[in-house]
């Protein structure tokens, strides 16, 4: 019963360890997938922005204020700014930001605001770029984007509507007025989770499986090698094994026990034993009783075997097991 409880406890601990490793691994993987989806959307939006700037620069059909065009295409310094002043032919406008931010970020926010009237965002193009970025990051499944123009109170989507289980990215503000917003979603599959599981978790999981397999194998081999229950006597080498345990016993005690054992539970007369052990000794009966007591002490730790006295006749070995082999 104790061994069975130990086995069940080991199996439960092993099973819970595997579940814990898988849970932690998938949590970590899910976090990395979400981070990759966020980066994919930001990269798609950046590529779309640069494509619109390039179109604005090369398309001669677009006529805008030369000062505005020079501003949009002017180089950007590596500095932080709090406000930006734009001088056009019509007027002079100063745009103030909440905090000092890098000029590259400030220019992008302002450019998106100005480009909204010239080359507005194309949600379908962003969606295509978003899908391509997801594919580069080995994220498979359904995905799409939402482009929101709050001032016009319109919402444009690209692709199908997201499912309830889909991950939604944060809402990104594209311009300084927060009128232009972009959000992406992705309902990635299980293979994506497996791809993003860190290698260390795979190694840990397989190591646990290996250790568990080795322990089970060793336990199996131990059970295979475990001697069967029984009493084994080897008179030649003066050895006594009871239920696989070697017991210390004298040569004469072993010989008497062997006589009892070979009778298979039948009574052995005192005269039979003394004739073999003490054929010409007048005190043979007293010596026999002493040796029987010694043998009983050897067998006291094994309740399946005990020597029973038959009054007036002799002794027999009572055994609840049947011996498969007796070595002489």
Residue, then its C-alpha position, 0 to 999 in steps of 0.5 A: x500500500x505504501x509503495x502504491x501511494x508513493x507511485x501515485x504521489x510521484x505520478x501526480x508530482x510529475x504530471x503537475x510539473x509538466x502542466x506548470x512548465x507548459x503553463x509558464x511556457x505558453x504565458x511567456x510565448x503569448x506575451x512575446x506574440x503580443x509584442x511581435x504583433x504590436x511591432x508588426x502594426x507599428x512597422x506597417x504604419x511606418x512603411x505606409x507613412x514613408x510611402x505616402x511621403x515618397x508619393x508626395x515628393x514624386x507625384x507632380x499632380x499634387x499641388x500644395x503650398x511650396x513652403x508646406x512642401x519644403x517643410x514636409x521634406x526638410x531634414x530632421x535634427x537630433x533634438x527635442x522640441x516643445x513646439x513647431x512653427x509652420x510658415x506658409x503663404x497664407x498664415x503662420x501657425x505654431x503647434x505646441x506639444x504637451x511635452x518636449x519630444x524628439x523632433x522626429x516624433x514631433x514631425x511625424x505627428x504633425x506630418x500625419x495631421x497635414x497629410x490627412x488633407x493631401x494623402x489620407x491614410x489608406x486602411x487597406x494598404x496598412x492591412x496588406x503591410x500588416x499581414x506581410x509583417x506578421x508573416x515575416x514574424x511567423x505569426x499565422x492566423x486571421x488579422x486585420x486593422x481598424x483606422x479611426x478618424x474621430x473628427x469625421x466620426x467614421x471608422x474604416x476596417x480592413x479585412x474581416x471582423x475580429x473574433x472574440x478570442x483575437x488579440x487587439x493591439x493598443x490604439x495608436x495616435x497617429x497625429x498631434x490632434x489625436x483625431x487619427x487612430x490605428x488599431x490592429x488585431x490578430x487571432x493567431x493559431x496554436x502553431x504560433x504559440x509553439x513557435x514563440x515558446x523559448x527554447x529553454x522551456x522546451x529543454x526544461x520540458x524534455x529534461x523533466x520527461x527524460x528524468x521521469x522516464x529514467x525513474x520509471x525505467x529504474x523502478x521497473x528494473x528494480x521490480x523486475x530484479x526483486x526476488x519473488x517471495x519464498x524460502x531459498x536454502x543453499x546447503x553447499x554455500x550455507x545460505x538462507x534467503x527469505x523473501x529475497x533477504x539473506x539471513x544469518x544462520x549457523x550450519x546446523x540450524x540451516x540443516x535442521x530448517x532444511x529437513x523441515x522445509x523438504x517435508x512440505x508442512x508434514x511433521x518431522x519426528x524428533x528421532x529423524x532430526x537427531x539421527x542426522x545431527x546427533x546420532x550418538x549424543x545422549x543430550x540430542x533432545x535438549x540440543x534440538x530444542x535449543x536449535x529450534x528456538x534459535x531458528x524461530x528467532x531467525x524466522x520471527x521477522x517473517x510471519x509467513x514462516x513459523x515452526x510449530x511443535x507437535x507434542x510428543x512427536x516433533x516439529x513441522x514448518x508452517x508456511x503460507x507460501x509455496x516454494x518454487x525452488x529449494x537449492x540443496 
